Amino acid sequence: MRIILTLISTMLTMSLAAQEITERAYPLSLGEQNAFVIEHDKADKKQVEKVVQKAIKEYGKVKRNRKANEWSCLECTVPGLSGATNIYFKIEEGKGLTSSYLFFDDGTKFISSENAEAAAASIRKQLNYIKHDVTRVVITKEMEMEEDNLKDRNKDLEKLEKKNRELHEKIEEYRKKISEAEKNIEQNLQEQEDKKMEIEKQIKTVEEVVTRLNNVGKN
């Protein structure tokens, strides 16, 4: 178990080091706005949606806009930000990578590092938790898959060990049969010798009878 935990910690550290929260303009139902972007390596859309929704629900009520394929949390209370904040987020899945786009509207503007450096820094801190949680989910799933693979290999080994026992049992059966056959061969050879002696004796008997037959009337 300690080895598994160490592996998770190592993989988590490596994964987090490779992921950075960036900012860029991205389409939203309210127009193209500044988004805080997290790229989740090897995560699928369902995994990311679950983690992001759970995190944002801590700030307020989350609603989904299916038509725009986005979520919103209006008048949320976000640690480190003053006043009510409107949060919007979108999740886009790519090949081996899912990206989450989070938008923060303080009522006057969509926050970015350019127009609200301190607020953006606070947002990045909050988003780090989301990034970490998604990475944990991905690694945990990978660990479960590898554990299943390990179980499958153990089952394969058990089958091979069972087959080995069965083969040894068959060998033992064959050995008994061979031993029995060898004894039967010895007995058979002895019976052949006995039968040859009987035949030789019978030949003499036949010869004696033939001689007696041939001598009839000669005296």
Short mmCIF file of the C-alpha atoms (twelve columns), coordinates in Angstrom:
data_MODEL
# 
_entry.id   MODEL 
# 
loop_
_atom_site.group_PDB 
_atom_site.id 
_atom_site.type_symbol 
_atom_site.label_atom_id 
_atom_site.label_alt_id 
_atom_site.label_comp_id 
_atom_site.label_asym_id 
_atom_site.label_seq_id 
_atom_site.Cartn_x 
_atom_site.Cartn_y 
_atom_site.Cartn_z 
_atom_site.pdbx_PDB_model_num 
ATOM 1   C CA . MET A 1   0.000   0.000    0.000   1 
ATOM 2   C CA . ARG A 2   2.862   2.361    0.846   1 
ATOM 3   C CA . ILE A 3   4.369   1.742    -2.594  1 
ATOM 4   C CA . ILE A 4   1.054   2.570    -4.265  1 
ATOM 5   C CA . LEU A 5   0.700   5.799    -2.291  1 
ATOM 6   C CA . THR A 6   4.264   6.785    -3.161  1 
ATOM 7   C CA . LEU A 7   3.541   6.088    -6.825  1 
ATOM 8   C CA . ILE A 8   0.398   8.223    -6.711  1 
ATOM 9   C CA . SER A 9   2.300   11.066   -5.053  1 
ATOM 10  C CA . THR A 10  5.075   10.906   -7.650  1 
ATOM 11  C CA . MET A 11  2.664   10.771   -10.575 1 
ATOM 12  C CA . LEU A 12  0.621   13.608   -9.080  1 
ATOM 13  C CA . THR A 13  3.691   15.810   -8.703  1 
ATOM 14  C CA . MET A 14  4.818   15.105   -12.268 1 
ATOM 15  C CA . SER A 15  1.334   15.682   -13.647 1 
ATOM 16  C CA . LEU A 16  0.844   18.958   -11.795 1 
ATOM 17  C CA . ALA A 17  4.230   20.203   -12.916 1 
ATOM 18  C CA . ALA A 18  3.169   19.657   -16.527 1 
ATOM 19  C CA . GLN A 19  -0.142  21.517   -16.104 1 
ATOM 20  C CA . GLU A 20  -0.336  25.282   -15.886 1 
ATOM 21  C CA . ILE A 21  -3.377  27.513   -15.523 1 
ATOM 22  C CA . THR A 22  -3.384  29.900   -18.474 1 
ATOM 23  C CA . GLU A 23  -5.611  32.737   -19.604 1 
ATOM 24  C CA . ARG A 24  -7.034  33.449   -23.031 1 
ATOM 25  C CA . ALA A 25  -10.128 34.786   -24.722 1 
ATOM 26  C CA . TYR A 26  -12.706 32.084   -25.302 1 
ATOM 27  C CA . PRO A 27  -16.289 32.056   -26.647 1 
ATOM 28  C CA . LEU A 28  -19.051 32.301   -24.048 1 
ATOM 29  C CA . SER A 29  -22.804 32.893   -24.352 1 
ATOM 30  C CA . LEU A 30  -22.029 36.479   -23.282 1 
ATOM 31  C CA . GLY A 31  -19.471 36.866   -26.040 1 
ATOM 32  C CA . GLU A 32  -15.769 36.147   -26.131 1 
ATOM 33  C CA . GLN A 33  -14.362 36.727   -22.656 1 
ATOM 34  C CA . ASN A 34  -11.203 36.067   -20.686 1 
ATOM 35  C CA . ALA A 35  -11.081 32.491   -19.447 1 
ATOM 36  C CA . PHE A 36  -8.864  30.777   -16.926 1 
ATOM 37  C CA . VAL A 37  -7.912  27.551   -18.653 1 
ATOM 38  C CA . ILE A 38  -6.898  24.258   -17.053 1 
ATOM 39  C CA . GLU A 39  -5.748  21.401   -19.249 1 
ATOM 40  C CA . HIS A 40  -6.396  18.005   -17.669 1 
ATOM 41  C CA . ASP A 41  -4.126  15.399   -19.206 1 
ATOM 42  C CA . LYS A 42  -5.729  11.931   -19.709 1 
ATOM 43  C CA . ALA A 43  -8.975  13.084   -18.063 1 
ATOM 44  C CA . ASP A 44  -12.306 12.587   -19.810 1 
ATOM 45  C CA . LYS A 45  -15.079 15.154   -19.917 1 
ATOM 46  C CA . LYS A 46  -17.261 13.352   -17.392 1 
ATOM 47  C CA . GLN A 47  -14.482 13.257   -14.803 1 
ATOM 48  C CA . VAL A 48  -13.707 16.965   -15.206 1 
ATOM 49  C CA . GLU A 49  -17.370 18.033   -15.159 1 
ATOM 50  C CA . LYS A 50  -17.956 16.172   -11.909 1 
ATOM 51  C CA . VAL A 51  -14.968 17.728   -10.162 1 
ATOM 52  C CA . VAL A 52  -15.546 21.285   -11.453 1 
ATOM 53  C CA . GLN A 53  -19.261 21.265   -10.615 1 
ATOM 54  C CA . LYS A 54  -18.557 20.010   -7.110  1 
ATOM 55  C CA . ALA A 55  -15.962 22.743   -6.576  1 
ATOM 56  C CA . ILE A 56  -18.105 25.590   -7.912  1 
ATOM 57  C CA . LYS A 57  -21.128 24.418   -5.883  1 
ATOM 58  C CA . GLU A 58  -19.167 25.402   -2.788  1 
ATOM 59  C CA . TYR A 59  -19.507 29.020   -3.961  1 
ATOM 60  C CA . GLY A 60  -23.210 28.950   -4.816  1 
ATOM 61  C CA . LYS A 61  -25.937 27.306   -6.890  1 
ATOM 62  C CA . VAL A 62  -24.809 25.891   -10.225 1 
ATOM 63  C CA . LYS A 63  -27.101 25.860   -13.261 1 
ATOM 64  C CA . ARG A 64  -26.541 24.347   -16.675 1 
ATOM 65  C CA . ASN A 65  -27.275 26.090   -19.952 1 
ATOM 66  C CA . ARG A 66  -27.597 23.103   -22.287 1 
ATOM 67  C CA . LYS A 67  -28.116 25.259   -25.375 1 
ATOM 68  C CA . ALA A 68  -24.854 27.110   -24.800 1 
ATOM 69  C CA . ASN A 69  -23.182 23.985   -23.382 1 
ATOM 70  C CA . GLU A 70  -21.998 25.870   -20.308 1 
ATOM 71  C CA . TRP A 71  -22.626 26.167   -16.584 1 
ATOM 72  C CA . SER A 72  -23.126 29.224   -14.409 1 
ATOM 73  C CA . CYS A 73  -23.037 30.153   -10.742 1 
ATOM 74  C CA . LEU A 74  -24.541 33.605   -10.319 1 
ATOM 75  C CA . GLU A 75  -23.778 35.891   -7.373  1 
ATOM 76  C CA . CYS A 76  -21.383 33.367   -5.870  1 
ATOM 77  C CA . THR A 77  -19.145 33.959   -2.899  1 
ATOM 78  C CA . VAL A 78  -15.572 33.175   -3.919  1 
ATOM 79  C CA . PRO A 79  -12.829 33.206   -1.273  1 
ATOM 80  C CA . GLY A 80  -10.367 36.019   -1.963  1 
ATOM 81  C CA . LEU A 81  -12.783 38.010   -4.146  1 
ATOM 82  C CA . SER A 82  -14.805 40.933   -2.854  1 
ATOM 83  C CA . GLY A 83  -18.522 41.065   -3.509  1 
ATOM 84  C CA . ALA A 84  -20.716 38.665   -5.430  1 
ATOM 85  C CA . THR A 85  -19.137 37.024   -8.467  1 
ATOM 86  C CA . ASN A 86  -20.731 35.422   -11.488 1 
ATOM 87  C CA . ILE A 87  -18.884 32.286   -12.561 1 
ATOM 88  C CA . TYR A 88  -19.294 30.582   -15.919 1 
ATOM 89  C CA . PHE A 89  -17.491 27.481   -17.049 1 
ATOM 90  C CA . LYS A 90  -17.253 25.212   -20.057 1 
ATOM 91  C CA . ILE A 91  -15.652 21.800   -20.491 1 
ATOM 92  C CA . GLU A 92  -14.196 20.749   -23.830 1 
ATOM 93  C CA . GLU A 93  -12.845 17.258   -24.479 1 
ATOM 94  C CA . GLY A 94  -10.004 16.587   -26.905 1 
ATOM 95  C CA . LYS A 95  -7.829  13.595   -27.719 1 
ATOM 96  C CA . GLY A 96  -6.291  12.432   -24.439 1 
ATOM 97  C CA . LEU A 97  -6.931  15.874   -22.987 1 
ATOM 98  C CA . THR A 98  -9.892  17.738   -21.505 1 
ATOM 99  C CA . SER A 99  -9.839  21.491   -20.955 1 
ATOM 100 C CA . SER A 100 -11.931 23.461   -18.502 1 
ATOM 101 C CA . TYR A 101 -12.621 27.148   -19.152 1 
ATOM 102 C CA . LEU A 102 -13.696 29.234   -16.174 1 
ATOM 103 C CA . PHE A 103 -14.880 32.836   -16.420 1 
ATOM 104 C CA . PHE A 104 -15.209 35.191   -13.425 1 
ATOM 105 C CA . ASP A 105 -17.415 38.287   -13.718 1 
ATOM 106 C CA . ASP A 106 -17.230 40.722   -10.789 1 
ATOM 107 C CA . GLY A 107 -20.200 42.735   -12.092 1 
ATOM 108 C CA . THR A 108 -18.134 45.277   -13.984 1 
ATOM 109 C CA . LYS A 109 -15.727 43.113   -15.945 1 
ATOM 110 C CA . PHE A 110 -14.490 39.595   -16.563 1 
ATOM 111 C CA . ILE A 111 -11.465 39.239   -14.343 1 
ATOM 112 C CA . SER A 112 -8.025  38.739   -15.879 1 
ATOM 113 C CA . SER A 113 -4.440  39.207   -14.750 1 
ATOM 114 C CA . GLU A 114 -4.332  42.438   -16.752 1 
ATOM 115 C CA . ASN A 115 -7.349  44.176   -15.209 1 
ATOM 116 C CA . ALA A 116 -7.300  42.656   -11.676 1 
ATOM 117 C CA . GLU A 117 -3.965  41.085   -10.856 1 
ATOM 118 C CA . ALA A 118 -4.690  40.325   -7.191  1 
ATOM 119 C CA . ALA A 119 -8.114  38.845   -7.924  1 
ATOM 120 C CA . ALA A 120 -6.654  36.750   -10.753 1 
ATOM 121 C CA . ALA A 121 -3.971  35.431   -8.408  1 
ATOM 122 C CA . SER A 122 -6.667  34.448   -5.904  1 
ATOM 123 C CA . ILE A 123 -8.655  32.719   -8.658  1 
ATOM 124 C CA . ARG A 124 -5.581  30.772   -9.737  1 
ATOM 125 C CA . LYS A 125 -5.158  29.604   -6.149  1 
ATOM 126 C CA . GLN A 126 -8.755  28.334   -6.077  1 
ATOM 127 C CA . LEU A 127 -8.414  26.690   -9.477  1 
ATOM 128 C CA . ASN A 128 -5.311  24.845   -8.335  1 
ATOM 129 C CA . TYR A 129 -7.563  22.811   -6.049  1 
ATOM 130 C CA . ILE A 130 -9.718  21.841   -9.020  1 
ATOM 131 C CA . LYS A 131 -6.642  20.962   -11.059 1 
ATOM 132 C CA . HIS A 132 -5.298  18.807   -8.226  1 
ATOM 133 C CA . ASP A 133 -8.630  17.055   -7.653  1 
ATOM 134 C CA . VAL A 134 -9.016  16.127   -11.331 1 
ATOM 135 C CA . THR A 135 -5.456  14.797   -11.395 1 
ATOM 136 C CA . ARG A 136 -6.186  12.680   -8.326  1 
ATOM 137 C CA . VAL A 137 -9.307  11.279   -9.981  1 
ATOM 138 C CA . VAL A 138 -7.351  10.388   -13.141 1 
ATOM 139 C CA . ILE A 139 -4.506  8.744    -11.221 1 
ATOM 140 C CA . THR A 140 -6.916  6.920    -8.908  1 
ATOM 141 C CA . LYS A 141 -8.740  5.487    -11.937 1 
ATOM 142 C CA . GLU A 142 -5.418  4.467    -13.456 1 
ATOM 143 C CA . MET A 143 -4.423  2.842    -10.171 1 
ATOM 144 C CA . GLU A 144 -7.723  0.920    -10.057 1 
ATOM 145 C CA . MET A 145 -7.191  -0.251   -13.636 1 
ATOM 146 C CA . GLU A 146 -3.653  -1.401   -12.837 1 
ATOM 147 C CA . GLU A 147 -4.901  -3.142   -9.694  1 
ATOM 148 C CA . ASP A 148 -7.503  -4.928   -11.848 1 
ATOM 149 C CA . ASN A 149 -4.721  -5.890   -14.256 1 
ATOM 150 C CA . LEU A 150 -2.739  -7.223   -11.312 1 
ATOM 151 C CA . LYS A 151 -5.752  -9.265   -10.153 1 
ATOM 152 C CA . ASP A 152 -6.175  -10.652  -13.669 1 
ATOM 153 C CA . ARG A 153 -2.523  -11.662  -13.768 1 
ATOM 154 C CA . ASN A 154 -2.808  -13.308  -10.356 1 
ATOM 155 C CA . LYS A 155 -5.830  -15.243  -11.628 1 
ATOM 156 C CA . ASP A 156 -3.833  -16.276  -14.701 1 
ATOM 157 C CA . LEU A 157 -1.026  -17.451  -12.424 1 
ATOM 158 C CA . GLU A 158 -3.482  -19.426  -10.275 1 
ATOM 159 C CA . LYS A 159 -4.808  -21.121  -13.419 1 
ATOM 160 C CA . LEU A 160 -1.273  -21.966  -14.530 1 
ATOM 161 C CA . GLU A 161 -0.431  -23.335  -11.077 1 
ATOM 162 C CA . LYS A 162 -3.611  -25.437  -11.125 1 
ATOM 163 C CA . LYS A 163 -2.716  -26.725  -14.594 1 
ATOM 164 C CA . ASN A 164 0.771   -27.567  -13.319 1 
ATOM 165 C CA . ARG A 165 -0.706  -29.577  -10.435 1 
ATOM 166 C CA . GLU A 166 -3.011  -31.399  -12.833 1 
ATOM 167 C CA . LEU A 167 -0.090  -32.235  -15.117 1 
ATOM 168 C CA . HIS A 168 1.919   -33.573  -12.182 1 
ATOM 169 C CA . GLU A 169 -1.072  -35.647  -11.128 1 
ATOM 170 C CA . LYS A 170 -1.325  -37.048  -14.652 1 
ATOM 171 C CA . ILE A 171 2.400   -37.826  -14.645 1 
ATOM 172 C CA . GLU A 172 1.931   -39.724  -11.385 1 
ATOM 173 C CA . GLU A 173 -0.976  -41.628  -12.913 1 
ATOM 174 C CA . TYR A 174 1.119   -42.413  -15.990 1 
ATOM 175 C CA . ARG A 175 3.984   -43.600  -13.779 1 
ATOM 176 C CA . LYS A 176 1.657   -45.996  -11.964 1 
ATOM 177 C CA . LYS A 177 0.306   -47.253  -15.278 1 
ATOM 178 C CA . ILE A 178 3.851   -47.677  -16.650 1 
ATOM 179 C CA . SER A 179 4.909   -49.534  -13.501 1 
ATOM 180 C CA . GLU A 180 1.863   -51.771  -13.772 1 
ATOM 181 C CA . ALA A 181 2.520   -52.347  -17.484 1 
ATOM 182 C CA . GLU A 182 6.148   -53.265  -16.760 1 
ATOM 183 C CA . LYS A 183 4.981   -55.865  -14.245 1 
ATOM 184 C CA . ASN A 184 2.479   -57.168  -16.780 1 
ATOM 185 C CA . ILE A 185 5.271   -57.412  -19.372 1 
ATOM 186 C CA . GLU A 186 7.387   -59.486  -16.972 1 
ATOM 187 C CA . GLN A 187 4.409   -61.718  -16.235 1 
ATOM 188 C CA . ASN A 188 3.664   -62.019  -19.939 1 
ATOM 189 C CA . LEU A 189 7.233   -63.076  -20.714 1 
ATOM 190 C CA . GLN A 190 7.094   -65.705  -17.995 1 
ATOM 191 C CA . GLU A 191 3.770   -66.961  -19.304 1 
ATOM 192 C CA . GLN A 192 5.301   -67.158  -22.798 1 
ATOM 193 C CA . GLU A 193 8.171   -69.294  -21.436 1 
ATOM 194 C CA . ASP A 194 5.708   -71.517  -19.614 1 
ATOM 195 C CA . LYS A 195 3.625   -71.868  -22.748 1 
ATOM 196 C CA . LYS A 196 6.708   -72.744  -24.835 1 
ATOM 197 C CA . MET A 197 7.533   -75.509  -22.389 1 
ATOM 198 C CA . GLU A 198 3.962   -76.778  -22.644 1 
ATOM 199 C CA . ILE A 199 4.249   -76.713  -26.426 1 
ATOM 200 C CA . GLU A 200 7.531   -78.645  -26.393 1 
ATOM 201 C CA . LYS A 201 6.002   -81.203  -24.055 1 
ATOM 202 C CA . GLN A 202 2.932   -81.481  -26.237 1 
ATOM 203 C CA . ILE A 203 5.094   -81.925  -29.343 1 
ATOM 204 C CA . LYS A 204 6.776   -84.900  -27.669 1 
ATOM 205 C CA . THR A 205 3.406   -86.287  -26.732 1 
ATOM 206 C CA . VAL A 206 2.182   -85.942  -30.298 1 
ATOM 207 C CA . GLU A 207 5.346   -87.595  -31.619 1 
ATOM 208 C CA . GLU A 208 4.860   -90.526  -29.247 1 
ATOM 209 C CA . VAL A 209 1.250   -90.957  -30.381 1 
ATOM 210 C CA . VAL A 210 2.312   -90.792  -34.054 1 
ATOM 211 C CA . THR A 211 5.005   -93.429  -33.406 1 
ATOM 212 C CA . ARG A 212 2.477   -95.699  -31.736 1 
ATOM 213 C CA . LEU A 213 0.130   -95.195  -34.669 1 
ATOM 214 C CA . ASN A 214 2.815   -96.048  -37.190 1 
ATOM 215 C CA . ASN A 215 3.753   -99.205  -35.275 1 
ATOM 216 C CA . VAL A 216 0.264   -100.650 -35.370 1 
ATOM 217 C CA . GLY A 217 0.330   -103.995 -37.274 1 
ATOM 218 C CA . LYS A 218 4.107   -104.186 -37.531 1 
ATOM 219 C CA . ASN A 219 4.531   -106.732 -34.755 1 
# 
